[in-house]
Amino acid sequence: PRLNKRFIKIIGQLSTNIAASIPLSGVVRGQIKAIYRFLSNIRVFFECIVRTEQSRLISSMAASSCDLYYHIQDTTTLNYTGQKGQTDLGCLTAIDQRGFLLHSSLILDNKERVEGILHQTIWSRSEKDLGRSALKKSRYDESMPIEAKENYRWIDHFEVFQSVMMGLPDRKGISISDAESDFYELFLAKTAPNVDLIV
């Protein structure tokens, strides 16, 4: 309960300037230290935070009178190249670019208002995976199961959305993603009759 209350307070503090880093978010020095202490707590997990938001969002969707939901997914980079003291950062698109990749699914209602984040996946690339040919091989190597490929994230997020919409059979869902998700297995994953897929 204490950590839950602390997390809600932190979100309130950071939401006034959502695009800024924690030190530049407008909170005072003592609050910055408290936020970093919370984030380094061994009982705080990314997955738990995502699941909590997912549960809240699904309950909100079920209680809403909205008859159409948009599911929009895409990947962004979290670039921490300037953090020289960090040794556990993976590569981004070059060996000297360090950080993580974050794939998010947003849910919008029929008035195109953001309802919340349905699902998030975070990962990093190793140095051996860098380079166009290596990434291409990992994406399209037919001997490798799709679950082991980096682009499986598109299917994973789409299937989470489908499972939610199957629980709301009287509603319609439209999943939207960009050209990076244009591969056969994603289209094959479409099974929910009330969900459409646009790439």
C-alpha positions, 0 to 999 in steps of 0.5 A: 500500500505504501508503494502504491500511494507513493507511485500515484503521488509520483505520477501526479508530480511528473504529469505536469511536464510529461515530456521532461526528464525527472530532473527537469520536470519541475519537482524540487530536489528532495522530490527528485531524490525520492523518485529515484529511490522509488524507481530503484526499490527492489519491490518495484517492477516495470511489469507490475506497473504495466499490468496494473494500468492494463487492469484499470484500462480493461475495467474502464473499457467494460464499464464505458458506453463507447462502441468503438476502440482504436488500438495504436501500437508503435516503438520508440527509443529511450536514448541514455547515451549520455549516462556514462555511468550506466553499464547495463544499457543495450544498443540502439541503432549504433554501438555508441547509442545506448538505451532501450526500445519501448513498444507501447499500445495505446487505446483511444475511444471513438472520439479519439481520446486516449483511454490509456496504455494497454500493453508495453514491452521494453528490451535492448539489443546486444552488440552482435545484433547491430547492423542491417543484415543482422537485424534482417536475419533475426526478423526473417530467418525462417528457421527461427520461430516468430516468438524468438524474433524482435518483430513478435512484439507486434503480434503480442500486442495485437493478441492482447488487444484481441483478447480484451475485445473478445470479452467485449463482443458488442464493441468494435476494435480497430488495431493500427500499426505502421509498415514495420508490422507488415508481415504475414504472421501478424495478419495470420494472428487475426482471429477476433470477429469484432477486430479489424487490422490496419497496417 
